């Protein structure tokens, strides 16, 4: 009998070890961080931000190990004044890219075909040999759809605005957890940096009407033409599904099946990656889990997805860990917790890059991002904007460094 109990105990311990090993594998591995600070982070700021400050922010971010940066938005300046000089940012980054030991992808939001054409015009002037259409397709393949009726508030030039372990718990994780030692970076040159675009739609009709003055279905039709024109120029396309976990007009109960349906539509039209966005910060762990299950049930692969959390209710890191457990390996974040949505009253900033990276590193994941450098940038840009630094990790790291 004692021998039987012994074997039973051994079996239970073995089962527990297998379970712990499986859980550990869920957290480890390479995680890609998309830094959205220069676009999504700045678009809602009331203080005017100079062209020089934007460029300095981007330049500093390229030295942290982050490989993808949202750099601007080709939207009408009357809707988002902070993005008015995005063409200048694109022109500068194409002509005088920051020197980096690895390639950087710079992303620009385009709300419609007009925005994409403006981007292409600027890009062709800066790099005429890099943005020519493929011979197999042309801009004529992308036809303009009829413009929907203008908003009652604006009858002229209507254009949509953007959405926008076993370790000691007190031990600081590695500053730079990544595939390679930052001291021995890739030998890729800055000339291999890429320009990509992002487009957006919404998970609810009310938000789509308020944000783009059209229905979700009409928004998806617009997206098709944007994708067609971008692909004809060999430009990678990223999609956003906003208010996926809560809408300021329809409430927190957004149907996961609807989000999955829209995400599928974007991928089927040729979008390369879809960032599912909790624009309002209403998301919770259970509803995030339900949403991810719905996306998987619809046949959507984790590698085609990114998650974008705002921290309005302090749930962004919890939701990110739920995504990590599910197998998502791309997350959006903003240095210093910058951000907010012009069309979602009360929504605060994106999850802070410093907080997210610190959390991921503590779980054994790798990002290649230097937390200390990111903390310095968060403190600097917060000072430039005359606003509080919303990264708790950033403030803690800097306090430790200065003692």
N, C-alpha and C positions, 0 to 999 in steps of 0.2 A: 504493500500500500504506500509506504514511504517512497519507494522507488517510482511508483506511478505519479505521486504528487510532484516528485522532483522533475520527471519528464514534462509534466504539465506546466510547471513553472518555467522551465527552459523554453518551452514552446511559446509561452506568453511573452517572455523577454525577447525572443527572436522576432515575434510579430510586432512588438513595440519598436524594436530597432529598425525593422523594415519601414514602419510607418513614419518614424522620425527621418529616415533617409529620404523617403519620398517627399515629405514636407520641405526638407532642406533643398532638394532639387528644384522645388517650385520657386524658391526665392533667389537662387544663384543663377549665374549666367550674365551675359552682356545685355545691358539695358541702354536703349537709345533715348536721349533727352533732346526734345525740340525746344529751344529757347525762344519764347514768344515775347519777351520783354520789349524789344524795340518797336513792335507793332501792336499786338494786343495789350501789352503792358502800358504803352504810352497813349493809346488812342483816346482814352477817356480823361486824360489829365487836363485840368483847367489852366494851369500855368503854361505859357507859351514855351515851346522847346525849340531851341535853335538847331539848325542843320549841323553845326559843328558838334553840339552835344550829342546828337544822334549818332554821328559818325564815330565819335570817341567811345560811346557806349558799345557800338558794334565792334570796334577795334579791340577794346578791352575784353569783350566776350570771346573773341577768337583766340585769346591766349589762355583760356581756361580748360580747353579740352573738348568743349562742345562742338559738334560737327554740323548742326543744322540750326539756322537762325532766321526767324521771321524779321525781315528788314524794313518792310513798309507795306503800303496799301494804295492801289490805284483806284481810289474812290473820289467822288466829287468833293473838293475842299469844303464846300458849304455844309456837308454832312459831318465830316470829321476833319476839322482844321489842322489837327496835329499831323495828319498824313499828307499835307499839301505839298511837301517837298520830297515825296517818295521817288519821283523821277530823277531828282538830283542825287538821291542816295544810290539808286540803281546805276546811274551814269558813273558816279565816283567809284563804286565797288567794282564795276566792270573795267574801268580804266586804270584804277589805282587800288587794287585789292590789298588788304592787310597781308603782310608777310606771315605765313603760317607754315609749320612743318607738315601739315596734313590738309587735304582738300576740305573746303567749307561749302555747304549748300545754303544759298540765300533764297528765302521764300518771300513772295509778294502776293498779297491777297488781291484778287480781281473780282469785283461784284457782278460784272457783265462783260459782254463782248467789247464795249467801248473801253473798259478798263484794260482788257488784255491787248487791244490794239494800241493803246497809249504806251503800254509796257513794251510791246514789240517795236514801236517807233523809236522809243528811247534806246532800247537795246541795239537796234540796227545802226543807229547813229554812233554808238560807242564801239560796237563790235560787229561790223557789217558782214563778216564772214561766218559768224557763229549762229546767227538766228535767221537763216534763210529757210524757206519752206522746203519740204521734201518734194522731189519731182513727181511722186505718186499722188500727192494731194495738194490742195491749194486753199487759200483763204475763201475762194468761192464756194467750197464745200460747206462752209459754215454760214448759214443764212440767218439774217436777223429775224426774230419773231416780232409780231406786233407788240408795241409798247402798251402795257396795261394802263387803265385810267390813272391819272395822277392823284396823289393824295390830296384831300381837301385842304391841307395846310400848305401845300406847295404846288402850284399849277404850272410852274415853269422849270424846264430842265430837270425833271424828276429823275433821280438816280438812287438806287438802294445804298444804304449805309452798311458797314460791316457788322457782323455779330460781335458780330464780334466773337538663441545661440548659446553658446557656452561662453561667450565673451563677457567680461566684466561690464555691467551696464553703465558704469561711469567712465569707461575707457573711451577715448575719442577714436572713431573709426579712421581708417587711412584717408589722408587728404585726397589722394588720387587713386581710386580703385578703377582699374581698367585693364584692357587686354595687353597694353604695352606700357612700359615705364615712360612717363613723360620726358625723362631725360634722354630717352632713345626713341624719338617720334618717327612716324612714317617718313620716308624720303620723298613723298609726293610733294609737288610744288603747288604754290598758290594758283598757278595757271590752270590747274585742274579743278578749281572750284566751279560750282554749278549754280545756275539760276533756275528756280522752279516757281510754280504758281500754286495758289490755293483758291478754292471757290467754296461757297457755302449754301446750305439750305437749312430748313428748320423742321423739327419733329412735330410741330403743332401749327394748325391753320392760323390761329390768332397771332402768334409771333411772326409767322411768315408775312401776314398782311401788314403788321406794324413795321416790320423791318425792311421788307422788299416790295410792299404794295402789290403782292400777287399771292396766289394760292401755292400750296406745296407742289402740286402737279405742274403749275406754270413755272415755278422755280426750277424744277428738275428739267423741264424742256430747255430753259435758258442754259442750264449747266451742260447739256448735251452739245450745244454750239460752242461753248467755251472749251470743252474738252477736245472737240474736233479741231478747232483752230490751234490749240496748244500742241496737240499731237502732230499736226501737219508741220510744226516747227521743232519737233522732237523735244518738247518741254514736258518734264514730269509734272503731274497734277496731283495735288492733295485736296481732299474734300473735308468739309466740316458739316456735321449734323448738330446744329445748336439746340439748346433746351431739351436735351435727350433725357434728363432726369428731373425735370421740373420747369414749368413755364410761368412767367410772371402774370400771364393773363388766364391760363387754363389750370393753373395749380400744379402740385407736385406729382400727380398721378398720370404721367405720360405713358402711353401704352408701349411696352417693350417691343411688341410685334410691329408697331408702326415704325419705330426706329430701325428695326431689322429690315423692314421692307424698303425704307428709303436708302439705307446703307447698301443693300443689294443693288438697287437701281443705279447708284453712283458707281459701284464697282463694275457693273455690267456695261456701262457706257464708256469705260476706259479709265476711270480714276484709279490712280496707283495705290492710294492709301486713304483711309477714311478715319478722321479723328472724331470720335464720339464725345460731344462736349456737354458737360454739366455747367452751362452758362450761368445759371442762377446760384449754383452752389447748394441746391436743395437735395442733392443726392445723399443717400444713406447706404451703408454696407449691404443690407438685404436687397434694396432696390437695384444697386449696382450689380449684385450677383445675379438677380433675375434678368437684368438687361443683357449681361454677358451670356447667360444661358440661351436667351432668345436669339442672340446673334449667332451663336454656335449652331442652334437648331435650324437656322436658316441657311446653314452651309457656309458661313463666313469664316475664313481662316484667321487665326490670331495674328499672323504675320501681315495681314492686310489692314489691321486696326491700330489705332492709337487712342489713348484716353486723355481727356482734357478736363481738369477739375478746377473749379473755383472754390475758395475756402470761406465762403460767406458764413457757414454754420460750423466751421472748424472740423469738417469731415473729410477734407481733401486727401490727407495722408491715409486715413483709414480706407477710403475708397480706392486709393492707388494700390494699397496692399491687397485688397480684394482682387483687383485687376491682375496684379502680379501672380497671385495664387492661381488665377484662371489661365495664365500663360501669356498675358499681354506683355510685350517687350518694348513698347514705345510709349512715352509719356510726354505731354507738353507741360511746361512750367515757365515761370517768369522770375527773373532775378529780383530780389527784394520784395517779392509778392506783389509786383506792380500789376495793375489791371482793373477791369471793371467793364460793364457793358452799357453803352448809351441807351439801349432799349430794354434794360432790365433794372428797374429802380431798386436800389438797395444791394445789388450784387457787388461784392467786394472783389479783390484781386485774385489772380490765379494763384495756385499753390506755389510757394516760393521755391525756386530752384535749389537754394541752399538747403531748405528743409527736406525736400524730396530726395536729393542726392545723399544727404546724411542718413536718412532713413534707409534708403536702398543699400548703401554701403554697410550699414550696421547689420543688415540681414544677409550679407555675404554676396550681394550682387555687385557687378562692375559697371561703371559708366565712363571711365576715363576722364572725369571732371575733377578739377582741383577745388575742393570746398573752400579752402582759405582764400584763393583768388576770387572765387565767386562771391564770398562774403565781403571782400574789400569793394567789389564793384557794386554790390547791393547798398552798402553804406554810402558810397560816392554818389550814385545816381539818386538816392533818396535825398541827399543833401542838395543836389542840383535842382530837384523838384520841390524842395522845401516841404517835404512830407515825411511822416515817420517811416522808419524801416520796418516792414511787416514780416521780416524773416526772423523767427526766434533763434534758429540755428545760426544765422549770420551774426546776430548780436552776441550770442554766446561764444562763438568762435573768435570774434574780434576781441571780446573781453579777456578771453584766455591768452590770446597773443600779446595783449598789451599789459599783462601783469608781470 
